[in-house]
Amino acid sequence: MLAKATEASTAGRKEDAVTLWKEAAAAYPADKAPWSSIAQTRYDAGQYGEAIVSAQEVLVRDPNDRLANSIIAISGLRLSTRALADLSRQNNLSGSIKTESQDLAKLLRESLGEQVLVPAPVPATPPAKAVAKGRARSKAKQAVAAGASGADPFGALK
């Protein structure tokens, strides 16, 4: 069953593969492999809620499965990010929802050891002439600022 499901998945028939994996899961309830494949397929398709449910089935069978834990963590973050963006667009991100979201974001940053969860977008590359002028101005400003403040001139290199 697993081989047929994998063959269907490889051929691009993802829903047929999921059906076969579910049949395999019913026939061999202690095996985590079908659930793992379903979770990965749902995750790859952006169906994060279903990916989480399938990954939880993997964890019932193997609580230490790293792939399942990863799928749950990342899918959960993607769902949360999407929901918060929707609330923000609707101007409904306020009060306790906003406070709790900020607290969770702080916890996540601390867990990951990052100060910023989502890095700022990289600006478009300006024309070469503007880049050269900007670098010269920037270096001059840094030198002036470093000299005036007594700061370490090599601080930016660290």
N, C-alpha and C positions, 0 to 999 in steps of 0.2 A: 504494500500500500504506500509506504513511504517513497519507494522508488518511482511509482506511478505519479505520485503527487509532485515529486521533484521534477520529473519529466514534464508534467503539465506546466509547472511554474516556469521552467526554463523556456518552454515554448510560448510563454506569454499568456497562458490561460490561468491567470491567478485565482479566479473564483473557483474554477474546477479543482485547482490544487488545494485550496482551502477546504472545499467539500471533502476531498480525499483525506486530508490531514484530520479533519473532524471525525471521519469514519475510523481512521487509525486510532485516534484518541479514545473513541468509544470501545474499540476492540481491545485496546491495550491501555487501560486507565492509569497504570502506574508509570507509563513512559512519558517523559517530558518532551521528547523530540518533536512530536506533532504540534504541540502547543508553542514550542519555540519557533518553529517555522511559520506558524500562523501569526505570532506576535511580530516577527521580523517582516513578513509580507504586509501586514496592516500598517506597521510603522513606515515602511518604504512608500506606501500609498498615501501617507498623510492621514490615515484613519487612526488618530492617536488614542481615542477612547477605547476602541476595539483592541488596539495594540496593548494597552494597559491591562485590559481584562484577560487577554491571552497570556501576557507575561506573568500575571498573578497566578494563573493555572500552572505555569512552569515552577513558580516559587513554592506552590503547594507540594510539588514533587521533589524540588531541590531548592531549599531556602538560600543556598549560597551561590546560585547561578548568577554570574556577573552580567551576562547579556540581558537576562530578564530584568535585573535591577536597573541596568542602564536604560533599557527601553522604557521602564516605568518612570524613571527620573526625567529623561529628556522629553518623553511624550507629555508628562505632566507639566513641565515647564512650557512647552509649546502651546498646550491648551490654555494654561494660565496667561501666557503672554497675549494670546489671541483674545481671550475674554477681557483682560484688562484694557487692551487697545479698543475693543468694542465699547466698553463702559466709558472710557475716556472720550471717545468720539461722541457718545450720547450725553456727555457732561454729567454722568452719574457716578463718577469716581470721586466720592467725597465721604466725609465722616468716618465711620468705623471701617468701611471697606478700604478706604485710602490708607488709614493708619495701619491696618493689619497687613495690607500689601507692602507698605514700606518696611514694616517689621520683618516680614518674610524675606524681602529683598536683602535687607541687612544681614539676616541669618545666612542666606545663600551666599552673599559676598564673603562673609567670614568663613563659611565652610569651604569655599573654593580658594580662599586666600587672595581674593581680587578686590580692588577698590571700586572697579566699575564692572557691572555685569555685561552691558552691551557697549562695545567701544564706539566712539564717535565715527561717523562715516569719513572715509578718506576723501579729501577734496580732489576735484578733477585736476589733472596735471596742467599747469599754465604753460604758455609758450616758453621756449628755452631762454629767450632774452629776459623775460620777466622773472624767471627763476633765478638767473644770474644776478640781476639787480636786487631781488629780494634777499638772496643769500648775503650779498655784500652789506645791505642795510641791516639785516638781522645780526650779522657778526659784529658790526659796528655798535649796534645797540647793546648787545651782550657785553662787549668789552667796556663800554661806558658804564653800564649798570654794575658790572663786576668791580670795576675800579672805584666807583662811587660808594658802593655798599661794603667794600672790603671782602666780598664773598669770594669763595674759591673759584678761580677762573676755569678750573677743570671740572666743576660740578656737573655741567651738562654732559660730560663724557662718561660719567659713572652710570 
